[in-house]
Amino acid sequence: MAMIESRTFVEWFDTLQEVDLPSCSYVASLGVVGGIGATSLGLHTLHLLMQSEGLYTRLLGTLIPMGLSMMLLMTMVRIHRRKEADIAARIGIWCVIGAVVIVAVGVVSITYQRVNGVVMTDVPFVLTSHATVGALLGALIGSYDGERRRRERDLHAEHERTRQLSSRLTILNRVFRHDIRNAVNVILGYASHIKEGRIDRRQAMARIDEKARELQEMSDCARRFEWLLDEEAATTRPIDIGPPLRTKASTLAGEGVTVETTIPESVEVRSTPLIEEAIDELLTNAVEHNDAPRPHLAITVRSPECDGGERDAVTIEVRDNGPGIPEHELDVLERGHETELRHSSGLGLWFVHWTVDASNGRLTFDQNSPRGSVVEVHLPSTTASATDRLHDESRHDAVSDVAPSTANDRDEPTVTDR
């Protein structure tokens, strides 16, 4: 029996560690509500045993307050099952306020009666009843207050999500409308030239094929953005980013890019499943933007355990020797939306930016020395707290898409694993 009770207590205590918000307020609220309820129940039980009055007096004077004490204990159980520290804190605070206020009213009432010559017996038990009633009323008010605040947060989050979706749809509409119209116009133009015999057929077919492939890429891009809008697909989960990073590095090396890597054998982050595609897009853009005779990439992954690693976050650093990131691109993506005068030139790193954001991470940019860019992706590690919002303390930046890579025309690949 003792083993069963011990195991039950351990399991109950373990559930305290699962609370997302700070557990001190959660435990304190359990202690306040349960403490008042248990103390009140104990005192009223003692009072019941000590009373010598009739049944009616016992019922009104003891059993009803005991029932209220039981309701407080049930409130504690309800708080424990919900495991919402913010609501629990409100209930605990209002319980204390309610108990103090009603007890103060009781003290004033008893004092007034004594001044007028009325002597009340069993004052401690009377004040205990006042505290029980006040705590129960406070629990009801705290529950309502906590629910109201939670609904306000939910409404604010939904409003923010709606604003974010509106901004993203504006960007997607602008890019797709422009790029699709441009590609279709090119295809129709070359088709007309072929029909009229005004252009070399092979050259025209090559251009048509190129634009058709661009349309296919836009279709794939639209599919990925559709996944980003899917709440289930955007759910974060543990993902090992080591293998996909090494695979992409090998692929780029096979295309003639010099790649240096410092990647642990296994490094898990908590992110959306799309993070692998986002990192692939980031590395691809680093090569496509590169105008150096021999593009060079340095990929470094720092976990929280590594020297220089960020607490509760995994950092993926990509250094290149390209021309750098245009200032207007950073300006647009720092805002998170486009204006009539400022546009980002493509969708590739909008996708990276939004995927990192959906993973509760952040994206930062800097200049490489002597030339190029440094892009860092900071993602929550699997050991990070669920409430750590890395992007809340950062600026959101991204880079745009450009012309297709010409890596196939470069020298033999070089890969260095440091």
C-alpha positions in Angstrom: 0.0 0.0 0.0 2.8 2.4 0.9 4.6 1.6 -2.4 1.4 2.4 -4.3 0.9 5.7 -2.5 4.6 6.5 -3.0 4.4 5.8 -6.7 1.2 7.8 -7.0 2.9 10.8 -5.3 5.9 10.5 -7.6 3.7 10.4 -10.7 1.8 13.4 -9.5 5.0 15.3 -8.8 6.4 14.4 -12.2 3.4 16.0 -13.8 4.4 19.3 -12.2 7.4 19.3 -14.5 5.2 19.2 -17.6 3.8 22.7 -17.1 4.8 25.0 -19.9 4.7 28.2 -17.9 6.8 28.8 -14.8 5.9 26.0 -12.4 6.4 28.1 -9.2 3.1 29.9 -9.6 1.4 26.7 -10.5 2.7 24.9 -7.4 2.0 28.0 -5.2 -1.6 28.1 -6.4 -2.1 24.4 -5.6 -0.6 25.1 -2.2 -2.8 28.1 -1.5 -6.1 26.6 -2.6 -5.4 23.2 -1.2 -3.9 24.6 2.0 -6.9 26.8 2.7 -9.3 23.9 1.8 -7.5 21.3 3.9 -7.0 23.6 6.9 -10.6 24.6 6.8 -11.9 21.1 6.5 -9.7 19.9 9.4 -10.9 22.7 11.7 -14.5 22.2 10.8 -14.2 18.5 11.5 -12.7 19.2 14.9 -15.5 21.7 15.5 -18.1 19.0 14.6 -16.6 16.6 17.0 -16.5 19.2 19.8 -20.1 20.5 19.3 -22.8 19.4 21.7 -25.7 21.3 20.0 -28.6 19.7 18.1 -28.5 18.4 14.6 -29.9 21.5 13.0 -27.2 23.7 14.6 -24.5 21.2 13.5 -25.8 21.2 9.9 -25.7 24.9 9.5 -22.7 25.5 11.7 -20.3 22.8 10.5 -21.4 20.5 7.7 -22.1 23.3 5.2 -18.7 25.0 5.8 -17.1 21.5 5.5 -18.9 21.1 2.1 -17.4 24.5 1.0 -14.0 23.3 2.1 -14.5 20.2 0.0 -15.3 22.4 -3.0 -12.0 24.2 -2.4 -10.1 20.9 -2.5 -12.0 20.0 -5.7 -10.9 23.3 -7.1 -7.3 22.3 -6.4 -7.8 19.1 -8.3 -9.3 21.0 -11.2 -6.2 23.3 -11.3 -3.9 20.3 -11.3 -5.7 18.6 -14.1 -5.8 21.7 -16.3 -2.0 22.4 -15.8 -2.4 26.0 -17.0 0.0 28.0 -14.8 -1.3 31.4 -15.8 -4.9 30.6 -14.8 -3.7 28.8 -11.7 -1.9 31.9 -10.6 -5.0 34.0 -11.0 -7.0 31.6 -9.0 -4.4 31.4 -6.2 -4.1 35.2 -6.0 -7.9 35.7 -5.9 -8.3 33.0 -3.3 -5.9 34.8 -1.0 -7.6 38.2 -1.7 -11.1 36.7 -1.2 -10.1 35.0 2.1 -8.4 38.1 3.5 -11.3 40.4 2.5 -14.1 38.2 3.9 -12.1 37.5 7.1 -11.5 41.2 7.5 -15.3 41.8 7.1 -15.9 39.1 9.7 -13.4 40.7 12.1 -15.1 44.1 11.8 -18.5 42.5 12.3 -17.4 40.6 15.4 -15.7 43.7 16.8 -18.8 45.8 16.2 -20.9 43.2 18.0 -18.6 43.1 21.0 -18.6 46.9 21.2 -22.4 46.6 21.4 -22.3 43.9 24.1 -22.9 40.9 22.0 -20.4 38.1 22.7 -19.8 35.5 19.9 -18.6 32.1 20.8 -16.3 29.9 18.6 -14.7 32.9 17.0 -11.8 31.0 15.4 -14.3 28.6 13.7 -16.5 31.5 12.5 -13.5 33.2 11.0 -12.4 29.9 9.4 -15.9 29.7 7.7 -15.4 33.3 6.5 -12.0 32.4 5.1 -13.5 29.3 3.3 -16.3 31.4 1.8 -13.9 34.1 0.7 -11.4 31.7 -0.8 -14.1 29.9 -2.7 -15.5 33.2 -4.1 -12.0 34.2 -4.9 -11.4 30.9 -6.8 -14.5 31.6 -8.9 -13.4 35.1 -9.7 -9.9 34.0 -10.4 -11.1 31.2 -12.7 -13.2 33.8 -14.6 -10.3 36.3 -14.7 -7.9 33.6 -15.9 -10.3 32.4 -18.7 -10.9 36.0 -19.8 -7.1 36.7 -20.0 -6.6 33.5 -21.9 -9.3 34.4 -24.4 -7.8 37.8 -24.9 -4.4 36.1 -25.6 -6.0 33.7 -28.0 -7.8 36.6 -29.8 -4.6 38.5 -30.0 -2.7 35.5 -31.3 -5.4 34.9 -33.9 -5.3 38.6 -34.9 -1.6 38.4 -35.3 -1.9 35.2 -37.3 -4.5 36.8 -39.6 -2.2 39.9 -40.1 0.7 37.6 -40.8 -1.3 35.5 -43.3 -2.5 38.7 -45.1 1.1 40.0 -45.4 2.3 36.7 -46.8 -0.5 36.3 -49.2 0.2 39.9 -50.5 3.8 38.8 -51.1 2.9 35.6 -52.8 0.3 37.3 -55.0 2.8 39.9 -56.1 5.6 37.4 -56.9 3.4 34.8 -58.5 1.4 37.3 -60.6 4.6 38.9 -61.9 6.6 35.7 -62.5 3.8 33.6 -63.9 2.7 36.5 -66.3 6.3 37.0 -67.4 6.9 33.3 -68.0 3.7 32.8 -69.9 4.4 35.9 -72.0 7.8 34.6 -72.9 6.4 31.2 -73.9 3.6 32.7 -76.0 6.1 35.1 -77.7 8.5 32.3 -78.7 5.6 30.1 -79.7 4.4 32.9 -82.0 7.9 33.3 -83.5 8.1 29.6 -84.2 4.7 29.6 -85.9 5.8 32.6 -88.1 9.2 31.1 -88.7 11.0 34.2 -87.5 13.4 32.5 -85.1 15.6 29.5 -84.9 13.4 26.6 -83.7 16.0 25.0 -81.4 16.8 28.3 -79.7 13.1 29.1 -79.2 12.4 25.6 -77.8 15.3 26.0 -75.3 13.8 29.3 -74.0 10.3 27.8 -73.8 11.7 24.8 -71.9 13.5 27.1 -69.5 10.3 29.1 -68.7 8.3 25.9 -68.4 10.8 24.7 -65.8 10.4 28.0 -64.0 6.7 27.5 -63.9 7.2 24.0 -62.5 9.5 25.4 -59.8 6.8 28.0 -58.9 4.3 25.2 -58.6 6.6 23.4 -56.2 7.2 26.6 -54.3 3.4 27.1 -54.0 3.1 23.6 -52.6 5.6 24.4 -49.9 3.9 27.6 -48.9 0.6 25.6 -48.8 2.3 23.3 -46.3 3.4 26.3 -44.2 -0.3 27.4 -43.9 -1.2 23.9 -42.7 -1.3 24.1 -38.9 -0.6 20.3 -38.5 2.4 20.5 -40.9 3.7 23.6 -39.0 3.7 21.7 -35.7 7.2 21.5 -34.2 8.8 18.2 -33.4 12.4 16.8 -32.8 14.3 16.7 -36.1 18.0 15.7 -36.6 19.4 18.3 -39.0 22.9 16.7 -39.2 22.2 14.2 -42.0 20.4 16.6 -44.4 23.1 19.2 -43.9 25.8 16.7 -44.8 23.9 15.4 -47.8 23.4 18.9 -49.2 27.0 19.8 -48.6 28.0 16.7 -50.6 25.6 17.7 -53.4 27.0 21.2 -53.7 30.6 19.8 -53.6 29.7 17.6 -56.5 28.6 20.7 -58.4 32.0 22.4 -58.0 31.6 24.3 -54.8 34.3 24.3 -52.1 32.5 23.3 -48.9 33.9 23.2 -45.4 31.7 21.6 -42.7 31.7 21.5 -39.0 28.6 19.4 -38.2 28.1 17.1 -35.2 27.2 13.5 -35.9 23.7 14.1 -34.6 22.1 17.4 -33.6 18.4 17.6 -32.8 16.3 20.7 -33.0 12.6 21.3 -32.4 11.1 22.6 -35.6 8.6 22.1 -38.3 9.3 19.2 -40.8 9.8 21.9 -43.5 13.1 23.1 -41.9 15.1 20.6 -44.0 13.7 22.1 -47.2 14.3 25.6 -45.8 18.0 24.9 -45.1 18.3 23.3 -48.5 16.9 26.5 -50.0 19.3 28.6 -47.9 22.4 26.8 -49.1 21.2 26.7 -52.7 20.7 30.5 -52.7 24.2 31.0 -51.2 25.6 29.3 -54.3 23.2 30.8 -56.8 24.0 34.3 -55.6 27.7 33.7 -55.6 29.6 35.4 -58.4 33.1 34.3 -57.3 35.2 32.2 -59.7 35.2 29.4 -57.2 32.3 29.6 -54.7 33.2 28.7 -51.1 30.8 27.8 -48.3 31.6 27.2 -44.7 28.8 25.4 -42.8 29.1 25.3 -39.0 26.6 23.8 -36.5 26.9 24.8 -32.9 24.8 23.0 -30.3 24.2 24.3 -26.7 26.9 21.9 -25.5 29.5 23.3 -27.8 31.9 26.2 -27.0 30.3 29.4 -28.2 26.9 27.7 -28.5 23.8 29.5 -27.7 21.8 28.5 -24.6 18.8 26.3 -25.4 19.4 26.8 -29.2 21.2 25.2 -32.1 22.9 27.6 -34.4 23.5 26.8 -38.1 26.0 29.2 -39.6 26.6 29.6 -43.4 29.5 31.7 -44.7 30.0 32.4 -48.3 32.3 34.5 -50.5 29.6 36.0 -52.7 28.7 39.6 -53.4 26.8 40.0 -50.1 23.1 40.6 -49.4 21.5 43.7 -51.0 20.5 46.3 -48.3 17.0 46.7 -49.8 16.4 43.0 -49.4 17.3 43.1 -45.7 15.1 46.2 -45.3 12.1 44.5 -46.8 12.4 41.3 -44.9 13.1 43.1 -41.7 9.7 44.7 -42.0 8.1 41.4 -42.7 6.1 42.8 -45.5 6.5 44.6 -48.8 5.6 48.2 -49.7 4.7 49.8 -53.1 8.3 51.0 -53.4 10.3 48.2 -51.9 10.0 44.6 -53.0 12.0 41.4 -52.4 13.0 39.9 -55.7 11.8 36.3 -55.1 10.3 33.7 -52.8 13.1 31.4 -51.9 14.2 33.0 -48.6 10.8 34.3 -47.8 10.2 30.6 -47.4 13.3 30.2 -45.3 12.3 33.2 -43.2 8.7 32.0 -42.6 9.8 28.4 -41.9 12.3 29.5 -39.3 9.7 31.7 -37.7 7.1 28.9 -37.6 9.8 26.8 -35.8 10.1 29.5 -33.1 13.5 30.4 -34.4 15.2 33.4 -35.8 17.3 34.3 -38.9 20.2 36.8 -38.7 22.6 38.2 -41.3 26.1 39.8 -41.2 28.9 40.5 -43.5 31.7 38.0 -44.1 35.3 39.2 -44.1 36.8 40.0 -46.6 33.8 39.4 -48.8 30.4 37.7 -48.7 27.7 37.1 -46.2 27.2 35.2 -42.9 23.7 33.8 -42.3 22.8 32.2 -39.0 19.7 30.1 -38.3 18.9 29.8 -34.6 16.5 27.0 -33.8 15.3 25.7 -30.4 17.1 22.6 -29.2 15.1 19.6 -28.0 16.2 20.6 -24.5 14.8 24.1 -24.8 11.8 25.3 -22.8 8.5 25.3 -24.7 8.1 29.0 -23.9 11.4 30.1 -25.4 10.6 32.3 -28.4 13.9 33.0 -30.0 12.5 35.2 -32.7 11.0 37.6 -30.1 14.4 39.1 -29.4 15.6 39.3 -33.0 15.1 40.9 -36.3 13.6 38.8 -39.1 15.7 38.8 -42.2 15.9 36.9 -45.5 17.5 36.9 -48.9 15.9 36.6 -52.4 16.1 34.2 -55.3 18.3 34.9 -58.4 19.4 33.2 -61.6 20.0 29.4 -61.8 23.3 28.1 -60.6 26.1 27.5 -63.1 28.0 25.2 -60.7 28.2 22.4 -63.3 30.8 24.5 -65.3 33.2 24.8 -62.3 36.3 22.9 -61.2 36.4 19.6 -59.3 34.6 19.6 -55.9 36.4 20.1 -52.6 34.9 19.2 -49.3 36.6 19.7 -46.0 35.1 18.3 -42.8 36.7 20.2 -39.9 
